[in-house]
Amino acid sequence: MTFRTRVTAALLTLTLVPALASAADKEQRQMMADLRILQEQSQQLQNLITALNESLKAVNQRLDEQNATSRKAFADQKLVIDNVSNDLRILREKVDDNNVRVGSIGQELDALRQSVTALSAPRPAFDGDAAGLPADPAAAPTGAAAVGASPQKLLDSAMADYYAGQYDLAILGLDSYIKTFPQSPEADRAQFHIGSSYIQQAKYDKALEAYGALIKTYPKSSFIPEGYVRMALAYRNMKEPDKAREALDFVIKNYPDTTAATMAQQNLKDLSTQRP
């Protein structure tokens, strides 16, 4: 290489180095600018995320407050509904009680009318000599007491015999009450205690007949669930456990929220542990 060539190459090198350095510096500045832009965008995104988190917290808080308000409103409404339901139940019980009283009073009036009719009707002369008795008109039988028997007194008398253990008399009195006052609101009670009287006498077949009459004649009676329980007792004592279980299961399935259902469950346990 000649001297001239070397000088030319050196001059070219001196010319290109600053240009290359300038290009590298410009590229570095551009990269720094891009980095700052990215940092600013990242900061903006972070700020946006923080704002969204705060908004979500505020929304969740409002939702919690609304849920609490709704729960309180539902609780208040349930309390009001429960109170109204309880008031309606009490009102229905009072209406039912009044209906029973009205029915009883009506029967009392009917009995009194019958008594007045019987007393006012002309009676044949009482011949004491022909009967071999003293000729005293006061001694003649009038039959007014039987005609004017009060339904409540008749039922009370029969129930007194039942609680005194005079079951034959109780059965007669209760049966007479039902036949005399078949529309009485307590006729189902009388029929139920006829069955209970037979249970006490260990006359289980007659008890089953009495409870069957209760179920058939008074299908809406409140005594029916316990009637089934007592039928199960009769079946058990008659050595028919399958029929006893059937009666108890019927009570548990169809009258689950009654005292009779609790009795049926206990009797069913006792029946399961009973040896065949």
QUIBELPE-V409884 format. One record per backbone hydrogen bond with DSSP energy under -0.5 kcal/mol. NH is the residue of the N-H (numbers start at 1). CO is the residue of the C=O. E is the energy in kcal/mol with one decimal. If there is no record, write none. Layout:
nh: (NH & NH)
co: (CO & CO)
e: (E & E)
This chain:
nh: (6 & 7 & 8 & 9 & 10 & 11 & 12 & 13 & 14 & 15 & 16 & 17 & 18 & 19 & 20 & 21 & 22 & 23 & 24 & 25 & 26 & 27 & 28 & 29 & 30 & 31 & 32 & 33 & 34 & 35 & 36 & 37 & 38 & 39 & 40 & 41 & 42 & 43 & 44 & 45 & 46 & 47 & 48 & 49 & 50 & 51 & 52 & 53 & 54 & 55 & 56 & 57 & 58 & 59 & 60 & 61 & 62 & 63 & 64 & 65 & 66 & 67 & 68 & 69 & 70 & 71 & 72 & 73 & 74 & 75 & 76 & 77 & 78 & 79 & 80 & 81 & 82 & 83 & 84 & 85 & 86 & 87 & 88 & 89 & 90 & 91 & 92 & 93 & 94 & 95 & 96 & 97 & 98 & 99 & 100 & 101 & 102 & 103 & 104 & 105 & 106 & 107 & 108 & 109 & 110 & 111 & 112 & 113 & 114 & 115 & 116 & 117 & 118 & 119 & 120 & 121 & 127 & 128 & 131 & 132 & 132 & 133 & 136 & 137 & 139 & 140 & 147 & 148 & 149 & 154 & 155 & 156 & 157 & 158 & 159 & 160 & 161 & 162 & 163 & 164 & 165 & 166 & 167 & 170 & 171 & 172 & 173 & 174 & 175 & 176 & 177 & 178 & 179 & 180 & 181 & 184 & 187 & 190 & 191 & 192 & 193 & 194 & 195 & 196 & 197 & 198 & 199 & 200 & 201 & 202 & 203 & 204 & 207 & 208 & 209 & 210 & 211 & 212 & 213 & 214 & 215 & 216 & 217 & 218 & 221 & 224 & 227 & 228 & 229 & 230 & 231 & 232 & 233 & 234 & 235 & 236 & 237 & 238 & 239 & 240 & 244 & 245 & 246 & 247 & 248 & 249 & 250 & 251 & 252 & 253 & 254 & 255 & 258 & 262 & 263 & 264 & 265 & 266 & 267 & 268 & 269 & 270 & 271 & 272 & 273 & 274)
co: (2 & 3 & 4 & 5 & 6 & 7 & 8 & 9 & 10 & 11 & 12 & 13 & 14 & 15 & 16 & 17 & 18 & 19 & 20 & 21 & 22 & 23 & 24 & 25 & 26 & 27 & 28 & 29 & 30 & 31 & 32 & 33 & 34 & 35 & 36 & 37 & 38 & 39 & 40 & 41 & 42 & 43 & 44 & 45 & 46 & 47 & 48 & 49 & 50 & 51 & 52 & 53 & 54 & 55 & 56 & 57 & 58 & 59 & 60 & 61 & 62 & 63 & 64 & 65 & 66 & 67 & 68 & 69 & 70 & 71 & 72 & 73 & 74 & 75 & 76 & 77 & 78 & 79 & 80 & 81 & 82 & 83 & 84 & 85 & 86 & 87 & 88 & 89 & 90 & 91 & 92 & 93 & 94 & 95 & 96 & 97 & 98 & 99 & 100 & 101 & 102 & 103 & 104 & 105 & 106 & 107 & 108 & 109 & 110 & 111 & 112 & 113 & 114 & 115 & 116 & 117 & 125 & 126 & 127 & 128 & 129 & 128 & 134 & 135 & 136 & 137 & 143 & 144 & 146 & 150 & 151 & 152 & 153 & 154 & 155 & 156 & 157 & 158 & 159 & 160 & 162 & 161 & 165 & 166 & 167 & 168 & 169 & 170 & 171 & 172 & 173 & 174 & 175 & 176 & 177 & 181 & 184 & 186 & 187 & 188 & 189 & 190 & 191 & 192 & 193 & 194 & 195 & 196 & 197 & 199 & 198 & 202 & 203 & 204 & 205 & 206 & 207 & 208 & 209 & 210 & 211 & 212 & 213 & 214 & 218 & 221 & 223 & 224 & 225 & 226 & 227 & 228 & 229 & 230 & 231 & 232 & 233 & 234 & 236 & 235 & 240 & 241 & 242 & 243 & 244 & 245 & 246 & 247 & 248 & 249 & 250 & 251 & 255 & 258 & 259 & 260 & 261 & 262 & 263 & 264 & 265 & 266 & 267 & 268 & 269 & 270)
e: (-2.0 & -2.1 & -2.1 & -2.3 & -2.3 & -2.4 & -2.3 & -2.3 & -2.6 & -1.5 & -2.5 & -2.3 & -0.7 & -0.9 & -2.8 & -2.7 & -2.6 & -2.1 & -2.4 & -2.3 & -2.1 & -2.1 & -2.1 & -2.5 & -2.2 & -2.1 & -2.4 & -2.4 & -2.6 & -2.4 & -2.4 & -2.2 & -2.5 & -2.5 & -2.6 & -2.7 & -2.6 & -2.4 & -2.4 & -2.6 & -2.4 & -2.5 & -2.4 & -2.6 & -2.5 & -2.2 & -2.4 & -2.5 & -2.1 & -2.4 & -2.8 & -2.5 & -2.3 & -2.7 & -3.0 & -2.5 & -2.3 & -2.7 & -2.8 & -2.4 & -2.8 & -2.9 & -2.6 & -2.5 & -2.8 & -3.1 & -2.4 & -2.5 & -3.0 & -2.7 & -2.7 & -2.7 & -2.8 & -2.4 & -2.4 & -2.9 & -3.0 & -2.5 & -2.7 & -3.0 & -2.6 & -2.6 & -2.8 & -2.5 & -2.6 & -2.7 & -2.9 & -2.6 & -2.4 & -2.8 & -3.1 & -2.6 & -2.8 & -2.7 & -2.5 & -2.5 & -3.1 & -2.8 & -2.7 & -2.9 & -2.6 & -2.1 & -2.4 & -2.6 & -2.4 & -2.6 & -2.4 & -2.8 & -2.3 & -2.1 & -2.9 & -2.7 & -2.6 & -2.6 & -2.3 & -1.2 & -0.7 & -1.1 & -1.4 & -0.6 & -0.8 & -3.5 & -2.5 & -0.6 & -2.1 & -1.6 & -1.9 & -2.8 & -0.9 & -2.7 & -2.4 & -2.9 & -2.6 & -1.9 & -2.7 & -2.2 & -1.9 & -2.0 & -2.7 & -1.5 & -1.5 & -2.6 & -1.6 & -2.4 & -2.6 & -2.0 & -2.7 & -2.9 & -2.5 & -2.2 & -2.2 & -2.3 & -2.3 & -2.3 & -2.7 & -1.7 & -1.8 & -1.8 & -2.3 & -2.4 & -2.1 & -1.3 & -1.6 & -1.9 & -2.1 & -1.9 & -2.0 & -2.3 & -1.3 & -1.7 & -2.8 & -1.2 & -2.0 & -2.3 & -1.7 & -2.3 & -2.6 & -2.2 & -2.1 & -1.8 & -2.3 & -2.3 & -2.9 & -2.2 & -2.1 & -1.0 & -2.0 & -2.2 & -1.6 & -2.3 & -1.9 & -2.2 & -1.6 & -2.2 & -2.7 & -2.6 & -2.3 & -1.4 & -1.5 & -2.8 & -1.6 & -2.7 & -2.1 & -2.0 & -2.2 & -3.1 & -1.8 & -1.6 & -2.3 & -2.4 & -2.5 & -2.6 & -1.1 & -1.3 & -2.3 & -2.7 & -2.4 & -2.0 & -2.7 & -2.4 & -1.9 & -2.3 & -2.4 & -2.0 & -1.7 & -0.7)
